[in-house]
């Protein structure tokens, strides 16, 4: 029984983000911000910039490379403007993928639904449509629009569209890339690029 308990604790530790050397060397892991089909999001503090908080998403281990590559491409091309979440880094550790993004304080829709005004609802929808129009102009369909994926900071009147795991790129948006590109290769190239970008960011 003791051996089984020890094994279970060991497996639990291996599933923690801090079991990744890259994560452990660069971040202090905080609370879980959310969890869903495509991964778990944690608040993390950057070791090289004390006090700087990010959100780090660890993708589920069974995520297909093509979905990972698509999400990374979209965050690279579209993130940081027009209410689309900004990405700062990405890293692959064997079969694990981590994406580091802005930490976005937001209100839980369930908590504000009773007091939200018509004006706030109108502003919420206007900003959501701005984000979608921007993506659609680039040939990207989000396919998973819901309150939990369009964050609302009621205090600062800010918005952010997140979670691009189900996104689909239209034929026109894919025309600049070879159709025969291997998804694993594309994914690896993006991960290396963003890992380098992350170190550049930290040296600012």
Residue pairs with C-beta under 8 A, 6 or more apart in sequence:
13 19
16 29
17 23
17 27
17 29
17 42
17 44
17 56
17 58
17 98
18 24
18 29
20 91
20 93
20 96
20 98
21 93
22 91
22 93
22 98
23 29
23 44
23 56
23 91
23 93
23 98
25 47
26 46
26 47
26 48
26 198
26 202
27 44
27 45
27 46
27 47
27 54
27 56
28 44
28 45
28 47
29 42
29 44
29 56
30 42
30 43
30 44
30 45
30 53
31 42
31 43
32 40
32 41
32 42
33 41
33 42
33 43
33 55
34 40
34 41
34 148
35 41
36 163
37 60
37 165
38 59
38 60
38 63
38 67
38 163
38 165
38 166
39 57
39 58
39 59
39 60
39 63
39 165
40 57
40 58
41 55
41 56
41 57
41 58
42 55
42 56
42 57
42 58
43 53
43 54
43 55
43 56
43 103
44 53
44 54
44 55
44 56
44 100
45 51
45 52
45 53
45 54
46 52
46 53
46 54
46 202
48 202
49 202
53 103
54 88
54 100
54 101
54 102
54 103
55 100
55 101
55 102
55 103
55 104
56 98
56 99
56 100
56 101
57 98
57 99
57 101
58 96
58 97
58 98
59 68
59 96
59 97
59 98
59 99
59 165
61 95
61 96
63 97
63 165
64 183
65 183
65 184
65 186
65 187
66 183
66 187
67 165
67 166
68 97
68 187
69 183
69 186
69 187
69 190
70 164
70 167
70 168
70 169
71 99
71 164
71 165
71 167
72 87
72 90
72 99
72 187
72 190
72 191
72 194
73 169
73 186
73 190
74 135
74 140
74 164
74 167
74 169
75 84
75 85
75 86
75 87
75 99
75 101
75 164
76 87
76 190
76 193
76 194
77 138
78 84
78 134
78 135
78 138
78 140
79 85
79 86
79 87
79 101
80 86
80 87
81 134
82 130
82 131
82 134
83 127
83 128
83 130
83 131
83 134
83 150
83 159
83 160
83 161
84 131
84 134
84 135
84 160
84 161
85 101
85 102
85 104
85 160
85 161
85 162
86 101
86 102
87 99
87 100
87 101
87 194
88 100
88 101
88 102
88 197
88 198
88 201
89 98
89 99
89 100
89 194
89 195
89 197
89 198
89 201
90 97
90 98
90 99
90 100
90 190
90 191
90 194
90 195
90 198
91 97
91 98
91 100
91 191
91 194
91 195
91 198
92 98
92 187
92 188
92 191
97 191
100 198
101 162
102 160
104 151
104 153
104 158
104 160
104 162
105 153
105 155
105 156
106 151
106 152
106 153
106 154
106 160
107 152
107 153
107 154
107 155
109 147
109 148
109 152
112 152
112 154
120 154
123 157
124 150
124 152
124 159
127 159
128 145
128 150
128 159
128 161
131 150
131 159
131 161
132 142
132 145
132 161
135 141
135 142
135 161
138 173
139 169
139 170
139 171
139 172
139 173
139 174
140 167
140 168
140 169
140 170
140 173
141 167
141 168
141 169
141 170
142 149
142 161
142 164
142 166
142 167
143 166
143 167
143 168
144 163
144 165
144 166
144 167
149 161
149 162
149 163
150 159
150 160
150 161
150 162
151 159
151 160
151 161
151 162
152 158
152 159
153 159
153 160
177 186
